[in-house]
Amino acid sequence: MGKKHVAVLMGGFSSERPVSLSSGAACADALEAEGYRVTRVDVGRDVGSVLAELKPDVAFNALHGPFGEDGTIQGILEYLEIPYTHSGVLASALAMDKEQAKTVARAAGIPVAESKVVDRFAIVDRHPMKPPYVVKPVSEGSSFGVVIVKEDQSHPPQIIASPEWRYGAQVMVERYVHGRELTCAVMGDVALGVTEIIPMGHSFYDYDSKYVVGGSKHECPAKVSPNIYQKIQTLALKAHQAIGCRGVSRSDFRYDDRHSEDGELIWLEVNTQPGMTPTSLVPEIAAQAGHRFGELLSWMVEDASCLR
């Protein structure tokens, strides 16, 4: 029996389309090298009819952002009865809503930063909480729309209420956590390694830090104490399971060790569709754990199913 026919879903129409095209191309090339029959699908509004005609054995979801990461495409694949990679409808929708995901994480005993969801026009005249804080779109990825408000800023960021704002009426305001950016990948029911992300020439891990070559430096494995390393792995797996993720996910953390080695460790979010570009974290973490890129993707294809 030949290897499966895999439709790699990429592109789409969210803000993260360029990232998805890069992820999809890398995954399609690697899956072909592993012997799979691959069809590249640049996802449009007609994706349901395209897939119904194509009839692939598996859909490899390389989409990012709304529609691809929020349970919508997952629902279409369920309806078409096409097995797919990554998380299912509920976990995808839950993880994409940052505030709801934090509610579930907090209930599971995972430390999160204080936050609240407010109307973007309600924070024009006065700070919604004492600075420093972070303003984030409730349901976006790749750090789109993230604004850091520093201690010495007298007014909230005016961009949030401007006509240029494209990320919805509701925003999440979250206490800013000082410290280091750490991330941990989960593969199935196993927490892999922990990487520290060091932005190069950027104030935080923004879009350019993530996707522009040289935008950030990755310390893999992260240079933290064994106790903190293991704690991050434990919390990443706990978040993966509490939210109901499947396949591969990646949890992001902030670790403030300015005053002590134990410090403050805060879970930020779980990414159910982590990037698979040449500069992405999950392939790097998996390689450090002994899984080359093609093997990682093959595992994801063979793990694919409906009713996830």
C-alpha positions as CSV (number, residue, x, y, z in Angstrom):
1,M,0.0,0.0,0.0
2,G,1.3,3.4,-1.0
3,K,1.7,6.3,1.5
4,K,-1.3,8.6,2.1
5,H,-2.5,11.4,0.0
6,V,-2.0,14.6,2.1
7,A,-3.7,17.9,1.4
8,V,-1.5,20.6,2.9
9,L,-3.8,23.5,3.8
10,M,-2.0,26.9,3.7
11,G,-2.4,30.6,3.0
12,G,-6.0,31.4,3.9
13,F,-7.2,35.0,4.4
14,S,-6.1,36.0,7.9
15,S,-3.4,38.5,8.8
16,E,-1.1,35.5,9.1
17,R,-1.4,34.4,5.4
18,P,2.3,35.0,4.6
19,V,3.4,32.9,7.6
20,S,1.0,30.1,6.7
21,L,2.3,30.0,3.1
22,S,5.8,29.7,4.4
23,S,4.8,27.0,6.9
24,G,2.8,25.1,4.3
25,A,5.5,25.1,1.7
26,A,8.1,23.8,4.1
27,C,5.7,21.1,5.3
28,A,4.7,20.1,1.8
29,D,8.3,19.7,0.6
30,A,9.2,17.7,3.7
31,L,6.2,15.4,3.4
32,E,7.0,14.7,-0.3
33,A,10.5,13.8,0.7
34,E,9.0,11.3,3.2
35,G,7.2,9.6,0.3
36,Y,3.7,11.1,0.8
37,R,1.6,12.2,-2.2
38,V,1.0,15.8,-1.5
39,T,-1.4,18.4,-2.8
40,R,-0.9,22.0,-1.9
41,V,-4.2,23.8,-1.2
42,D,-4.1,27.6,-1.0
43,V,-7.3,27.9,1.1
44,G,-10.1,30.2,-0.1
45,R,-13.8,30.5,0.7
46,D,-14.4,27.5,-1.5
47,V,-12.2,25.1,0.5
48,G,-15.1,22.8,1.3
49,S,-15.9,22.1,-2.3
50,V,-12.2,21.9,-3.2
51,L,-11.6,19.2,-0.5
52,A,-14.8,17.3,-1.3
53,E,-13.5,16.9,-4.9
54,L,-9.9,16.2,-3.9
55,K,-10.8,13.5,-1.3
56,P,-7.4,13.4,0.4
57,D,-6.7,10.8,3.1
58,V,-5.5,13.5,5.5
59,A,-5.6,17.3,5.7
60,F,-2.4,18.7,7.1
61,N,-3.5,22.0,8.6
62,A,-0.7,24.6,8.1
63,L,-3.1,27.6,8.5
64,H,-2.6,30.2,11.1
65,G,-4.9,32.8,12.7
66,P,-8.7,33.2,12.4
67,F,-10.6,30.5,10.3
68,G,-7.6,28.2,10.3
69,E,-6.8,28.1,14.0
70,D,-10.1,28.9,15.7
71,G,-12.2,25.8,15.1
72,T,-13.7,26.9,11.7
73,I,-11.7,24.9,9.3
74,Q,-11.7,22.0,11.8
75,G,-15.6,22.0,11.6
76,I,-15.5,21.9,7.8
77,L,-13.1,18.9,8.0
78,E,-15.3,17.2,10.5
79,Y,-18.3,17.7,8.2
80,L,-16.3,16.3,5.2
81,E,-15.0,13.4,7.4
82,I,-11.4,14.1,6.4
83,P,-8.9,13.2,9.2
84,Y,-6.8,16.3,10.1
85,T,-3.8,17.2,12.1
86,H,-3.5,19.4,15.2
87,S,-6.4,20.2,17.6
88,G,-10.1,19.7,17.1
89,V,-13.0,22.2,17.0
90,L,-13.4,22.9,20.7
91,A,-9.8,23.1,21.7
92,S,-8.9,25.2,18.7
93,A,-11.7,27.7,19.5
94,L,-10.9,27.8,23.2
95,A,-7.1,28.3,22.7
96,M,-7.7,31.1,20.2
97,D,-9.8,33.1,22.8
98,K,-6.9,34.1,25.0
99,E,-9.1,35.1,28.0
100,Q,-11.2,32.0,28.0
101,A,-8.1,29.8,27.6
102,K,-6.6,31.5,30.7
103,T,-9.8,30.8,32.6
104,V,-9.4,27.1,31.9
105,A,-5.7,27.2,32.6
106,R,-6.2,29.0,36.0
107,A,-8.8,26.3,37.0
108,A,-6.2,23.6,36.2
109,G,-3.7,25.3,38.6
110,I,-1.6,27.0,35.9
111,P,-0.2,30.4,36.9
112,V,-1.5,33.2,34.7
113,A,-1.2,37.0,34.8
114,E,-4.2,39.2,35.9
115,S,-6.2,40.4,33.0
116,K,-9.6,41.6,31.8
117,V,-11.4,42.0,28.5
118,V,-12.6,45.5,27.7
119,D,-14.1,47.4,24.8
120,R,-11.2,49.1,22.9
121,F,-12.9,52.5,23.0
122,A,-13.2,52.3,26.8
123,I,-9.5,52.7,27.4
124,V,-8.9,55.8,25.4
125,D,-9.0,58.3,28.3
126,R,-7.6,56.4,31.2
127,H,-5.5,53.4,32.0
128,P,-7.6,50.2,32.4
129,M,-5.0,49.0,35.0
130,K,-1.8,50.3,36.6
131,P,1.1,50.3,34.1
132,P,3.0,48.4,32.9
133,Y,0.4,46.3,31.1
134,V,-0.1,44.7,27.7
135,V,-3.0,45.2,25.3
136,K,-3.7,42.2,23.0
137,P,-6.4,41.3,20.5
138,V,-8.5,38.6,22.1
139,S,-8.2,36.3,19.1
140,E,-5.1,36.9,17.0
141,G,-1.8,35.2,16.7
142,S,1.8,36.1,15.7
143,S,1.7,39.1,18.1
144,F,-0.5,41.1,15.7
145,G,-1.9,44.1,17.5
146,V,0.1,43.6,20.7
147,V,1.0,46.9,22.5
148,I,3.1,47.2,25.6
149,V,2.3,50.1,27.9
150,K,5.3,51.1,30.0
151,E,5.4,52.5,33.6
152,D,6.0,56.0,32.5
153,Q,3.3,56.3,29.9
154,S,0.7,58.9,30.9
155,H,-2.0,57.8,28.5
156,P,-3.2,54.5,27.1
157,P,-2.1,53.8,23.5
158,Q,-4.3,55.7,21.1
159,I,-3.8,53.2,18.2
160,I,-6.3,50.9,20.0
161,A,-9.2,53.3,19.2
162,S,-7.9,54.5,15.8
163,P,-9.5,53.5,12.5
164,E,-6.3,51.6,11.6
165,W,-7.1,49.0,14.4
166,R,-8.2,45.8,12.6
167,Y,-8.3,43.3,15.4
168,G,-11.9,43.5,16.8
169,A,-13.8,45.6,19.3
170,Q,-12.7,43.7,22.3
171,V,-9.1,43.6,23.7
172,M,-7.5,41.8,26.5
173,V,-5.6,44.0,29.0
174,E,-3.0,41.9,30.9
175,R,-0.4,42.7,33.6
176,Y,3.0,43.0,32.0
177,V,5.3,40.3,33.3
178,H,9.0,41.2,33.3
179,G,11.6,38.7,32.4
180,R,12.6,36.1,29.9
181,E,10.5,34.6,27.1
182,L,10.4,30.8,27.2
183,T,8.4,28.3,25.2
184,C,7.8,24.5,25.4
185,A,6.5,22.2,22.7
186,V,4.2,19.2,23.4
187,M,4.0,16.3,21.0
188,G,1.1,13.9,21.8
189,D,1.3,13.4,25.5
190,V,5.0,14.2,25.9
191,A,6.4,17.6,26.7
192,L,9.6,18.2,24.6
193,G,12.3,20.7,25.3
194,V,12.2,24.3,26.5
195,T,13.6,27.2,24.4
196,E,14.4,30.7,25.4
197,I,13.6,33.4,22.8
198,I,15.8,36.4,22.8
199,P,14.5,39.2,20.5
200,M,17.4,40.9,18.6
201,G,16.8,44.6,18.3
202,H,13.1,44.3,19.3
203,S,11.4,45.2,22.6
204,F,9.5,41.9,22.7
205,Y,8.9,38.8,20.6
206,D,6.9,40.6,17.9
207,Y,6.1,39.6,14.3
208,D,9.5,40.5,12.9
209,S,11.2,38.7,15.8
210,K,9.2,35.6,15.0
211,Y,9.5,35.4,11.2
212,V,12.4,37.5,9.9
213,V,15.8,35.7,9.8
214,G,17.9,37.2,12.5
215,G,14.9,38.7,14.3
216,S,15.5,36.6,17.4
217,K,18.0,34.2,18.9
218,H,16.9,30.8,20.3
219,E,18.6,29.2,23.2
220,C,17.7,25.5,22.8
221,P,17.7,24.1,25.4
222,A,17.0,27.1,27.6
223,K,19.7,27.9,30.2
224,V,17.5,27.7,33.3
225,S,17.7,25.6,36.4
226,P,16.6,22.0,36.1
227,N,13.8,22.7,38.5
228,I,12.4,25.6,36.3
229,Y,13.0,23.6,33.1
230,Q,10.9,20.6,34.5
231,K,8.2,23.0,35.8
232,I,7.8,24.5,32.4
233,Q,7.5,21.1,30.8
234,T,4.9,20.1,33.4
235,L,2.8,23.2,32.9
236,A,3.0,23.0,29.1
237,L,1.6,19.4,29.2
238,K,-1.0,20.4,31.7
239,A,-2.2,23.3,29.5
240,H,-2.2,21.0,26.4
241,Q,-4.4,18.5,28.3
242,A,-6.7,21.0,30.1
243,I,-7.6,22.8,26.9
244,G,-8.0,19.5,25.0
245,C,-5.2,20.0,22.5
246,R,-4.2,17.2,20.2
247,G,-1.1,16.5,18.0
248,V,1.5,19.3,18.5
249,S,1.1,22.4,20.5
250,R,3.4,25.0,22.0
251,S,3.0,26.9,25.3
252,D,4.6,30.3,25.9
253,F,5.8,31.6,29.3
254,R,7.4,34.6,30.9
255,Y,9.9,33.9,33.6
256,D,11.0,36.8,35.9
257,D,14.3,35.7,37.7
258,R,15.5,39.2,38.4
259,H,15.3,38.7,42.2
260,S,15.6,35.0,42.7
261,E,16.2,31.8,40.7
262,D,12.7,30.6,41.7
263,G,11.3,33.9,40.4
264,E,7.8,34.2,38.9
265,L,6.8,31.8,36.1
266,I,3.6,32.8,34.2
267,W,1.9,30.9,31.4
268,L,0.8,33.2,28.6
269,E,-1.0,31.0,26.0
270,V,-1.0,27.8,24.0
271,N,-0.5,27.8,20.3
272,T,-2.5,25.0,18.6
273,Q,-1.1,25.7,15.2
274,P,2.5,26.6,15.9
275,G,4.6,27.9,13.0
276,M,6.5,25.5,10.8
277,T,8.7,28.0,8.9
278,P,12.5,27.7,8.7
279,T,12.8,30.0,11.8
280,S,10.0,28.3,13.8
281,L,10.4,27.0,17.3
282,V,8.6,23.6,17.3
283,P,10.8,22.0,14.5
284,E,13.9,23.3,16.4
285,I,12.7,21.9,19.7
286,A,11.7,18.6,18.1
287,A,15.1,18.3,16.5
288,Q,16.8,18.8,19.8
289,A,14.6,16.0,21.2
290,G,15.8,13.7,18.3
291,H,12.9,14.1,15.8
292,R,14.1,15.4,12.5
293,F,11.6,17.6,10.6
294,G,10.3,14.9,8.2
295,E,9.8,12.5,11.1
296,L,7.8,15.1,13.1
297,L,5.5,15.8,10.2
298,S,5.1,12.0,9.4
299,W,4.0,11.5,13.1
300,M,1.5,14.3,12.7
301,V,0.0,12.8,9.6
302,E,-0.3,9.4,11.1
303,D,-1.8,10.9,14.2
304,A,-4.5,12.7,12.2
305,S,-8.2,11.9,12.8
306,C,-11.6,13.3,13.0
307,L,-13.5,13.9,16.3
308,R,-10.4,15.4,17.9
